[in-house]
Amino acid sequence: VVRGAGPDAELPPGAVHDVNGVVVPALVRSWGADVAATVAVPDDRAATIDAIRAAQGDLLVVCGGLSMGPHDHVRPALEALGARQDLFRIALQPGKPTWLGALPSGTPVLGLPGNPASVFVTATLLVRAALDAALGRPPAEPLRGRLTAPTVGLPGRTAARRACVRVYPEGTLAVSILDGQASHLLGSLGQANALAIVPPGEEQRAGAVVDVVPLEPADGWAHAWGSVHDHPRT
């Protein structure tokens, strides 16, 4: 992972840009919190332990290193430090290898997947909710919109799909799920202004109502149509 290189920089073979180290702090600041530090850690058990031990703040967010491979050191490092694991793996796509727990000091820890789109989605749904709770804000209520095309859910997992939402003249939120939903693809994030929450294992026809999580200020959307209470799923 190469930090600080511009988007047009030539990277060595096998290297990638440090997307998460830029995106997550920007999101956290946009949600009203301060970022104490952003640290890139090599794929090394001892270095991971040292970085987690040295972390300061009210919430520790770790991106990547949570799967089962030989270079995934975050969970063993947390275990070595005596952290409490409350959950590991959630029924969400993208975002299955998510970890939640706390250090012995009581500092909560959110471990997010490593792929950039997975990090963006889980940060939007989970880190933001944690910050809202810590800052005494009420949880954000999802809006509701109608799909412009059919889509199929995943067996046993909720899908948070990048989408483009438009407000039709009559006030309906029209939800178009974008192409390029793989967890390593970022192009659809550049087009998306919302996440469409697709229930597990269900075929959703065009016109079906789904929950919508805005990725931008959406005051006009809410006034237009989107109350959860006013529009149950049909």
Backbone torsions as a table, in degrees:
resi	resn	phi	psi	omega
1	VAL	NA	126.3	-178.2
2	VAL	-105.3	122.6	179.8
3	ARG	-97.6	145.2	171.6
4	GLY	80.5	-0.4	179.4
5	ALA	-84.6	138.2	178.4
6	GLY	-68.0	164.4	-176.5
7	PRO	-63.0	-21.9	-179.8
8	ASP	-97.9	4.0	-176.6
9	ALA	-69.2	144.5	174.5
10	GLU	-77.9	123.3	179.9
11	LEU	-103.1	148.9	176.5
12	PRO	-67.1	160.1	179.9
13	PRO	-54.7	134.4	178.3
14	GLY	83.6	-3.0	-178.0
15	ALA	-93.6	153.6	176.3
16	VAL	-134.4	158.5	175.8
17	HIS	-70.1	148.5	175.8
18	ASP	-81.3	84.7	-179.6
19	VAL	-74.5	-46.2	-174.0
20	ASN	-63.1	-35.4	-179.5
21	GLY	-69.3	-13.5	175.9
22	VAL	-100.1	-45.9	-172.0
23	VAL	-70.9	-47.1	-174.6
24	VAL	-63.4	-47.9	176.4
25	PRO	-59.2	-37.8	178.8
26	ALA	-64.0	-42.1	177.7
27	LEU	-63.4	-46.2	-177.9
28	VAL	-59.5	-43.6	178.7
29	ARG	-65.1	-37.7	-179.9
30	SER	-66.3	-21.3	179.0
31	TRP	-94.3	9.5	170.7
32	GLY	93.3	13.1	179.5
33	ALA	-112.3	158.7	175.7
34	ASP	-93.6	147.8	176.8
35	VAL	-102.2	115.5	-178.1
36	ALA	-70.4	-40.8	-178.9
37	ALA	-167.9	154.2	171.7
38	THR	-125.5	120.6	-172.6
39	VAL	-125.2	128.9	172.8
40	ALA	-93.5	129.4	-174.6
41	VAL	-118.1	132.7	177.7
42	PRO	-68.8	166.8	179.0
43	ASP	-76.3	74.2	-175.5
44	ASP	-145.4	131.0	-175.5
45	ARG	-61.8	-48.3	-177.3
46	ALA	-64.9	-40.8	179.4
47	ALA	-65.0	-36.4	178.5
48	THR	-66.6	-43.6	177.4
49	ILE	-60.3	-46.0	-178.6
50	ASP	-62.5	-41.5	-177.9
51	ALA	-66.2	-42.1	179.4
52	ILE	-67.9	-40.9	179.4
53	ARG	-62.0	-36.2	-176.2
54	ALA	-84.0	-8.6	-174.3
55	ALA	-64.1	139.9	177.8
56	GLN	-119.5	146.7	175.8
57	GLY	138.2	176.9	-179.5
58	ASP	-90.1	-15.9	178.9
59	LEU	-149.1	130.9	177.6
60	LEU	-105.4	124.0	177.2
61	VAL	-113.4	124.0	-179.8
62	VAL	-116.9	131.1	-179.5
63	CYS	-111.5	122.8	175.7
64	GLY	86.2	172.6	176.8
65	GLY	75.3	20.1	-173.6
66	LEU	-108.1	-3.6	-177.8
67	SER	-82.6	-157.9	-171.1
68	MET	-107.0	7.4	-175.3
69	GLY	-77.5	170.2	-178.1
70	PRO	-67.6	-16.4	-180.0
71	HIS	-104.7	11.7	179.5
72	ASP	-99.4	100.0	-169.6
73	HIS	-108.3	-0.9	-171.4
74	VAL	-68.4	-48.9	-178.4
75	ARG	-64.9	-44.7	174.7
76	PRO	-60.5	-35.4	178.5
77	ALA	-66.3	-43.4	177.9
78	LEU	-63.1	-40.7	177.9
79	GLU	-63.1	-41.8	179.8
80	ALA	-63.3	-29.5	179.8
81	LEU	-87.2	0.8	178.3
82	GLY	80.5	22.1	-179.4
83	ALA	-69.3	150.1	175.5
84	ARG	-90.8	127.3	175.7
85	GLN	-97.3	119.5	177.2
86	ASP	-93.3	-34.6	174.2
87	LEU	-158.8	153.0	172.3
88	PHE	-143.1	123.8	-176.5
89	ARG	81.5	128.5	179.2
90	ILE	-127.9	157.2	-176.4
91	ALA	-84.6	64.6	-177.5
92	LEU	-138.1	138.7	175.5
93	GLN	-129.0	121.9	-3.3
94	PRO	-80.6	157.2	175.7
95	GLY	129.2	11.8	-175.7
96	LYS	-55.6	-48.5	-176.8
97	PRO	-80.4	62.7	178.2
98	THR	-101.5	140.5	-176.8
99	TRP	-121.4	138.4	176.9
100	LEU	-135.4	132.6	178.2
101	GLY	-175.6	-153.8	-177.9
102	ALA	-153.1	149.3	173.2
103	LEU	-75.6	162.6	177.7
104	PRO	-56.2	-26.0	177.6
105	SER	-70.6	-13.2	-175.9
106	GLY	98.7	-8.0	179.0
107	THR	-65.4	121.9	178.4
108	PRO	-68.9	147.8	-179.5
109	VAL	-126.6	130.3	172.0
110	LEU	-115.9	116.3	176.1
111	GLY	-99.6	120.0	-177.3
112	LEU	-105.2	157.6	175.7
113	PRO	-61.4	172.8	-176.3
114	GLY	-95.6	-28.3	-178.7
115	ASN	-65.2	136.8	-170.7
116	PRO	-57.1	-43.2	-179.5
117	ALA	-66.8	-37.1	176.5
118	SER	-63.0	-41.2	178.5
119	VAL	-62.8	-45.0	-179.4
120	PHE	-60.0	-46.2	-177.4
121	VAL	-65.9	-49.0	-177.3
122	THR	-68.7	-34.1	174.9
123	ALA	-63.5	-43.7	-179.1
124	THR	-63.0	-40.3	-176.0
125	LEU	-86.0	-34.8	-170.4
126	LEU	-109.3	-48.8	-179.9
127	VAL	-64.4	-42.9	179.1
128	ARG	-61.3	-41.3	178.6
129	ALA	-63.3	-39.8	178.5
130	ALA	-64.2	-41.4	178.9
131	LEU	-67.8	-39.4	176.8
132	ASP	-58.2	-44.7	-180.0
133	ALA	-65.0	-42.8	-178.4
134	ALA	-66.2	-33.1	-177.9
135	LEU	-92.0	4.5	176.8
136	GLY	74.6	21.9	178.4
137	ARG	-92.5	146.1	176.3
138	PRO	-66.2	148.9	178.6
139	PRO	-61.6	142.0	179.5
140	ALA	-67.6	130.9	179.1
141	GLU	-87.9	127.2	178.4
142	PRO	-65.6	152.2	173.1
143	LEU	-91.4	179.3	176.4
144	ARG	-134.2	141.8	178.8
145	GLY	-143.4	173.6	-178.5
146	ARG	-108.7	133.8	179.3
147	LEU	-66.0	139.4	176.8
148	THR	-87.2	-13.0	179.7
149	ALA	-149.8	155.3	-179.7
150	PRO	-67.8	154.1	175.2
151	THR	-149.3	158.9	-177.5
152	VAL	-117.8	133.0	176.8
153	GLY	-75.1	176.1	-179.3
154	LEU	-101.5	144.8	177.6
155	PRO	-61.8	118.2	173.5
156	GLY	75.0	4.5	-178.9
157	ARG	-138.5	137.4	171.0
158	THR	-74.4	140.6	178.4
159	ALA	-109.9	127.1	173.8
160	ALA	-102.4	100.1	-171.3
161	ARG	-103.7	136.2	177.8
162	ARG	-66.5	133.2	-171.9
163	ALA	-144.3	160.4	172.9
164	CYS	-112.2	124.3	-177.9
165	VAL	-110.5	132.8	174.9
166	ARG	-123.5	149.9	176.9
167	VAL	-99.0	115.1	178.0
168	TYR	-73.6	159.3	-176.8
169	PRO	-54.5	-34.8	-179.7
170	GLU	-79.1	-0.7	175.8
171	GLY	101.4	-4.8	179.4
172	THR	-72.7	140.7	172.2
173	LEU	-86.0	118.6	178.6
174	ALA	-97.5	123.2	-172.3
175	VAL	-110.7	113.6	177.9
176	SER	-108.7	113.9	177.7
177	ILE	-75.6	132.4	-172.8
178	LEU	-87.2	158.0	170.3
179	ASP	-72.5	165.7	176.5
180	GLY	76.5	55.5	-176.8
181	GLN	-93.7	-2.1	180.0
182	ALA	-60.4	149.4	-170.7
183	SER	-69.7	-14.6	178.8
184	HIS	-97.8	-1.8	-176.3
185	LEU	-95.9	131.8	-176.8
186	LEU	-108.1	-14.2	-175.0
187	GLY	-56.9	-40.5	-178.0
188	SER	-68.7	-24.7	176.4
189	LEU	-66.4	-31.1	178.0
190	GLY	-68.2	-22.8	179.1
191	GLN	-98.0	-21.6	-171.3
192	ALA	-76.8	143.8	168.6
193	ASN	-122.9	10.0	-179.5
194	ALA	-163.8	163.8	166.7
195	LEU	-108.9	130.4	174.6
196	ALA	-96.5	125.1	-176.3
197	ILE	-95.8	107.9	-175.6
198	VAL	-100.2	122.6	-178.4
199	PRO	-62.7	156.6	-177.7
200	PRO	-70.3	141.3	167.0
201	GLY	63.9	19.7	-178.4
202	GLU	-121.6	137.8	172.2
203	GLU	-82.8	124.3	-179.3
204	GLN	-104.6	118.5	-179.0
205	ARG	-78.4	164.1	172.4
206	ALA	-58.8	133.0	-176.8
207	GLY	94.9	-10.9	177.7
208	ALA	-66.7	150.1	-178.3
209	VAL	-91.4	130.2	176.6
210	VAL	-129.5	155.9	173.0
211	ASP	-70.3	147.0	-177.7
212	VAL	-131.0	127.7	175.6
213	VAL	-108.4	110.7	-177.9
214	PRO	-65.9	146.1	173.7
215	LEU	-105.8	7.8	179.6
216	GLU	-147.5	164.2	176.2
217	PRO	-53.4	129.3	-171.0
218	ALA	-131.2	35.8	179.9
219	ASP	-57.9	-41.6	-179.9
220	GLY	-65.1	-33.0	178.1
221	TRP	-62.4	-47.8	-175.9
222	ALA	-61.4	-41.5	179.5
223	HIS	-68.0	-27.7	-176.8
224	ALA	-71.9	-52.1	-171.7
225	TRP	-156.5	-26.4	-147.7
226	GLY	-82.3	19.0	-175.7
227	SER	-65.5	135.0	175.2
228	VAL	-60.0	-40.1	-174.2
229	HIS	-74.4	-31.3	-177.2
230	ASP	-78.7	-22.7	-172.1
231	HIS	-132.3	81.9	174.4
232	PRO	-64.5	158.9	179.3
233	ARG	-64.8	143.2	175.5
234	THR	-131.0	NA	NA
